[in-house]
Amino acid sequence: MTAPATAQRSRRWRRNGIGPWLALPALLLLGTFIFRPLLRSVELSAYASDILGNPTRFVGFGNYVSLLTDPDFLYTVFISALIAVLGMVLATGSALVVVILLRAHLLGRGLFTIIFSLPFAYSAASASAIFAGLFAPTVGILNIILSGIGVDGPEWLSRPTAAIWAIAIATAWYEFGFAFLVLTAAIRDVPPEVIEAAQLDGAGGFRLASRILVPIMRPSILFLVVTQTIAGLQSFAQIQVLTRGGPAGATTTFIYRLYQLAFGNGTPDFGRASAVAIVLILIVALITLIQFRLLGIDKNA
C-alpha cells in the first residue's frame, strides 16, 4: 500500500473515531497483566497477612517501615545494588572491548560475532545450570583451570564474597549477548569518514577507541548501563540455581527476598512481599528517569 493511501486511511479513521478502538486490545492486555496486578500489589502492601497469606488488618505504611528498619532488608538492598553493578560493569565493559577488537578485519570475524551473540539465546536458568558446573569446588572446570596455573580456587558457592562474585559473573555472562548486539549495531553506525580522518591524524588503537569510538557510542553505552543495572536488580534464576540466597543470606537480592517472603518460608507474607515489589518498582522507575535525563543531556550536548 502506498504512503498517500495509508495517510488517507489514517485520516478517515481519525474522522470516524475508530483510532481509540484499535488501541483497545492492547489496553485490555496491559490492564489485565500489568496495571491490575500492580494495583493489587499496592493494596496488599498496606495490609498484614495471616498464616495463609490472606490480608487481615490495614497497617498503612507499616510494612514499608518494617522493611526499611530491618537490617536484613537493608543488606538486601546493598547486595542487590552490588551484584547489579558488578554484572553491568563486567557485561558492558567486556562487550565494549570485544566489539572494538572485532571491528578490525579479522579472519573469521563473522563466526566470532555469532559466538559472542549466543549468550543472548540462553535462558537465565539454563545459563545458571552451566555455571553450577563451572563453580563446583572440586570438579568444577574453573577451579581445575586455576589449579593448572598454581592457584587454589575458592569455594565459589560456599563463601560469601566468592558467592557474590559467582552470581555477578553468571549475571554478566547472561547479559553479555544483549550488550554485544547493541554495541555491534552502535559501532557500525560510526561514520567511516570520521575514523579515516582520525587515523590520518595519527589516532590508532587505544587513542582511536577512547577518543573517537567510545564518545560516539556513548548513548548506547548509557542505555546499556541503565538497562543492565535494572536487569541485575531483577536477578532470580541464577540465585535460585546457584546459591538459594546463601551462604548465610549473602546473595539474597530483591527478587529472591520477595520470593522468600511470599512462597519460600512456609508461611506466606504477601503484605511484606508486595511492599518489597513496590520498593523495587520505585527504584527501577528512578533509574529509568535517570536514564532519560542522561540520554537527553547527551543528545543536547
C-alpha positions in Angstrom: 0.0 0.0 0.0 1.3 3.4 -1.0 2.1 6.1 1.6 -0.7 8.5 0.4 -3.3 5.7 0.7 -2.1 4.9 4.2 -2.3 8.5 5.2 -5.7 8.9 3.7 -6.9 5.8 5.6 -5.5 7.1 8.9 -7.3 10.4 8.4 -10.5 8.6 7.7 -10.1 6.5 10.9 -9.5 9.7 13.0 -12.5 11.4 11.5 -14.8 8.4 12.2 -13.4 7.9 15.8 -12.1 4.4 15.1 -8.5 5.1 16.2 -9.1 4.7 20.0 -10.9 1.4 19.5 -7.8 0.0 17.7 -5.8 0.5 20.9 -8.4 -1.3 23.0 -6.9 -4.8 22.7 -3.5 -3.6 23.9 -5.1 -1.6 26.7 -7.0 -4.7 27.8 -3.9 -6.7 27.9 -2.0 -4.0 29.8 -4.8 -3.6 32.2 -5.1 -7.4 32.8 -1.5 -8.3 33.1 0.2 -5.1 34.2 -2.0 -2.5 35.9 -4.4 -4.8 37.8 -1.6 -6.8 39.4 0.3 -3.6 40.2 -2.8 -2.1 41.9 -3.3 -5.3 43.8 0.3 -5.3 45.0 -0.2 -1.7 46.2 -3.3 -2.8 48.1 -1.7 -5.9 49.6 1.3 -3.9 50.8 -1.0 -1.9 53.1 -2.3 -5.0 54.9 -0.9 -7.5 57.3 -1.2 -11.2 56.3 -2.4 -14.3 58.2 -0.6 -17.6 58.1 -2.2 -18.4 54.7 -1.1 -15.1 53.2 -4.6 -13.5 53.2 -4.9 -9.8 54.1 -6.2 -9.3 57.6 -5.8 -5.8 59.0 -4.9 -2.4 57.5 -1.4 -1.3 58.5 -0.9 1.6 56.1 2.8 2.1 55.6 3.6 -0.4 58.4 5.1 -3.0 56.0 7.3 -0.4 54.4 8.5 0.9 57.8 9.2 -2.7 58.9 11.3 -3.3 55.8 13.2 -0.1 55.9 14.1 -0.6 59.6 15.1 -4.2 59.1 18.9 -4.6 58.9 18.5 -7.8 56.7 16.5 -5.9 54.2 18.9 -3.0 54.1 21.7 -5.6 53.4 19.5 -7.0 50.7 19.3 -3.5 49.1 23.1 -3.3 49.3 23.7 -6.8 47.8 21.2 -6.2 45.1 22.9 -3.0 44.0 26.4 -4.6 44.3 25.5 -7.6 42.1 23.6 -5.4 39.6 26.6 -3.0 39.2 29.2 -5.7 39.1 27.2 -7.6 36.4 26.6 -4.5 34.4 30.3 -3.4 34.5 31.5 -6.9 33.6 28.9 -7.4 30.8 29.1 -3.9 29.2 32.8 -3.5 29.7 33.7 -6.8 28.2 31.2 -6.4 25.3 32.7 -3.0 24.5 36.2 -4.4 24.4 35.2 -7.3 22.2 33.2 -5.1 19.8 36.2 -2.7 19.3 38.6 -5.6 18.8 36.2 -7.3 16.2 36.0 -4.0 14.3 39.3 -4.9 12.7 39.1 -7.1 9.6 39.9 -10.3 11.4 39.8 -13.8 9.8 36.6 -15.4 10.9 35.0 -12.2 12.3 31.5 -13.4 11.3 32.0 -16.6 13.2 33.2 -14.8 16.3 30.2 -12.4 16.0 27.8 -15.4 16.1 29.6 -17.0 19.0 29.6 -13.8 21.1 25.9 -13.3 20.4 25.0 -16.8 21.7 24.5 -15.9 25.4 21.5 -13.8 24.4 19.8 -17.0 23.2 20.1 -18.8 26.6 17.6 -18.5 29.4 18.9 -17.4 32.8 18.1 -20.8 34.3 20.0 -22.8 31.7 22.9 -20.5 31.8 23.0 -20.8 35.6 23.0 -24.6 35.4 26.1 -24.4 33.2 27.8 -22.1 35.8 26.8 -24.5 38.6 29.2 -27.0 36.9 31.9 -24.4 36.4 31.8 -23.3 40.0 31.8 -26.7 41.6 34.6 -26.7 44.2 36.5 -29.9 43.3 35.3 -31.0 39.8 34.4 -27.5 38.5 36.2 -26.5 35.3 37.1 -23.1 36.6 39.0 -24.4 39.7 40.7 -27.1 37.6 42.0 -24.3 35.3 43.1 -22.3 38.3 44.9 -25.2 39.8 46.7 -25.8 36.5 48.4 -22.4 36.9 49.2 -22.9 40.5 46.2 -21.0 42.0 43.9 -22.5 44.6 40.4 -21.8 43.5 37.9 -20.6 46.2 34.8 -22.5 47.2 32.7 -20.3 44.9 29.3 -21.0 46.2 30.1 -21.6 49.9 32.0 -18.4 50.8 30.0 -15.0 50.9 32.5 -12.9 48.9 33.2 -15.6 46.3 29.4 -16.3 46.0 28.7 -12.7 45.3 31.3 -12.7 42.5 30.0 -16.0 41.2 26.5 -14.6 40.9 27.9 -11.4 39.3 29.9 -13.4 36.7 26.9 -15.6 35.9 24.7 -12.5 35.5 27.3 -10.8 33.3 27.7 -13.8 31.0 23.9 -13.9 30.6 23.7 -10.1 29.9 26.8 -10.1 27.6 25.0 -11.2 24.5 22.5 -8.4 24.6 25.2 -5.8 25.3 27.3 -7.2 22.4 24.4 -6.9 19.9 23.6 -3.3 21.0 27.2 -2.2 20.8 27.8 -4.0 17.5 24.9 -2.0 16.0 26.3 1.2 17.6 29.9 0.8 16.2 28.5 0.1 12.7 26.8 3.5 12.8 30.1 5.3 13.4 30.8 7.3 10.2 33.7 5.7 8.3 35.0 9.2 7.3 35.4 10.1 11.0 37.5 7.1 11.6 39.6 7.7 8.5 40.2 11.3 9.5 41.3 10.3 13.0 43.6 7.7 11.5 45.1 10.3 9.2 45.8 12.4 12.3 47.7 9.5 13.8 45.0 8.1 16.1 45.1 4.4 16.3 44.5 1.6 18.7 43.7 2.9 22.2 43.5 6.5 21.2 41.1 5.8 18.4 38.9 3.7 20.7 38.9 6.1 23.7 38.7 9.5 21.8 36.5 8.6 18.8 34.6 5.3 19.1 33.6 5.4 22.7 32.3 9.0 22.7 30.3 8.4 19.5 28.9 5.2 21.1 28.1 6.9 24.4 24.3 6.9 24.0 24.3 3.1 23.5 26.7 2.7 26.4 24.5 4.8 28.7 21.5 2.8 27.6 23.2 -0.5 28.5 24.4 0.9 31.8 20.9 1.6 32.9 19.1 -1.5 31.4 21.8 -3.9 32.6 21.6 -2.5 36.1 17.8 -2.9 36.1 18.2 -6.4 34.8 20.7 -7.2 37.6 18.3 -5.9 40.2 15.7 -8.4 38.9 18.1 -11.4 39.2 16.4 -14.5 40.4 17.1 -17.7 38.4 20.9 -17.6 38.9 20.5 -17.2 42.6 17.9 -19.9 42.9 20.0 -22.4 40.9 23.5 -21.5 42.3 23.1 -20.3 45.9 19.5 -20.1 47.0 20.3 -16.8 48.6 23.2 -18.2 50.6 25.6 -18.6 52.1 24.1 -17.0 55.2 22.0 -14.7 53.1 25.0 -13.2 51.3 23.3 -13.4 47.8 19.7 -12.6 48.8 18.6 -9.9 46.3 15.3 -8.0 45.9 13.5 -10.7 43.9 14.8 -13.5 46.0 13.8 -11.8 49.1 10.3 -11.2 47.6 10.2 -14.9 46.7 11.2 -16.0 50.3 8.5 -13.8 51.9 5.7 -14.8 49.5 6.5 -18.5 48.9 9.7 -19.7 50.4 9.3 -19.8 54.2 6.2 -21.9 54.5 4.1 -19.0 55.9 3.4 -16.6 53.1 3.6 -12.9 54.0 2.1 -11.3 50.9 1.9 -7.9 52.6 5.6 -7.5 53.1 6.4 -9.3 49.8 4.2 -6.7 48.0 6.0 -3.9 49.8 9.3 -5.3 48.5 7.9 -5.4 45.0 6.7 -1.7 45.2 10.1 -0.6 46.6 11.8 -2.4 43.6 9.4 -0.7 41.2 10.1 2.7 42.6 13.9 2.1 42.3 13.5 0.9 38.7 11.4 3.9 37.9 14.1 6.2 39.4 16.8 4.5 37.4 14.7 4.8 34.2 14.2 8.5 34.9 17.9 9.0 35.3 18.4 7.1 32.0 16.1 9.5 30.2 17.8 12.5 31.8 21.3 11.3 30.8 20.2 10.4 27.3 18.5 13.8 26.9 21.6 15.6 28.2 23.8 13.6 25.8 21.6 14.4 22.8 21.7 18.2 23.7 25.4 18.2 24.2 
